Amino acid sequence: MLATVLHGKGDIRCDEVAEPKILKPTDAIIKLSASCVCGSDLWPYRGLQPTDGPSHMGHEYCGVVVEVGDAVKTVKPGQFVVGSFCISDNTCPHCRFGFQSSCEQREFMSGAQAPYARVPLADGTLVATAEMPSDDLIPSLLAASDVLGTGWYAADAARVQPGSTAVVVGDGAVGLMGVLAAKQMGAEKIIAMSRHKSRQDLALEFGATHIVSERGDDGVARIKELTGGVGAESVLECVGTQESMMQAMNCARPGGHIGFVGVPHGVQLDGQNLFFAQKSLMGGPAPVRRFLPYLMDLVLTRKINPGKVFDLEVPLADVAEGYRAMDERRAIKTLLRV
């Protein structure tokens, strides 16, 4: 089959690879209904994250089960399923505490930019729908596998409450999903920090009440202006750079909460500044599995439409263009039809 393989910086190809097979009795094989490119895929694509030889890409997935291992009990061939980018057994102490992304058997999904994929720990990772969803819901169900769940976790970690003020730092797919999540959680004022018109428009559609295009000290000053000089109770950091983290820290009020889900690259925090800031930090890889059943229900009942975040669709064979478009910010998120 043809699948996406990263060979080096800027060198992404659609190569012929072997079809996945059951390797352990807890595995499942799924036929993907669609796949996509994630913003985090751009870090190794840009050469900013080391890779050890050719890498099979893709960790967001949904589709139909075609085969399961002998130990799999909760899903079966013919079912439509969505899974998290973090593989988990959903039974260990960390999973039961709601942090499946710290599962004692944790793996990270790979190889999902392809027609077929192997999902380890299928019972703990996959959630099946009651019936086959309509085709127009596929993009939104695919989003639940990572970016929707990650944006939701950013809002959850930032403790967004009904009537609160939330600031979202980052206008990529995860940031936009953070806006959607804050809206669903009842935030009264949702401030999206964005410089790009198409992303600003989508943020407003997802529930943002204000757009702030300034960055750095000017951006913080604008947030303070919009919050009566106080800062926000909840800040969602959805980028992962030093600049974005400092922006998030400085936009939060004392006693506020920062949910950070951007994979950190070069981020350093000063302990003394953190001590006197009196702001809480919670983040890391999102425990998407905790939220999946609820998020899937929101999608299936058409209460949310996160699939709108996909603004470019290409066939798998043209995956290189999908990466380039996101790298050059011509696209927010690329959907791959497999």
Secondary structure, 3 states (H helix, E strand, C coil): CEEEEEEECCEEEEEECCCCCCCCCCCEEEEEEEEECCHHHHHHHCCCCCCCCCEECCCCCEEEEEEECCCCCCCCCCCEEEECCEECCCCCHHHHCCCHHHCCCCEECCCCCCCEEEECCHHHHEEECCCCCCHHHHHHHHHHCCHHHHHHHHHHHCCCCCCCEEEEECCCHHHHHHHHHHHHCCCCEEEEECCCHHHHHHHHHHCCCEEECCCHHHHHHHHHHHCCCCCEEEEEECCCCHHHHHHHHHHEEEEEEEEECCCCCCCCCCHHHHHHHCCEEEECCCCHHHHHHHHHHHHHCCCCCHHHHCCEEEEHHHHHHHHHHHHCCCCCCEEEEC
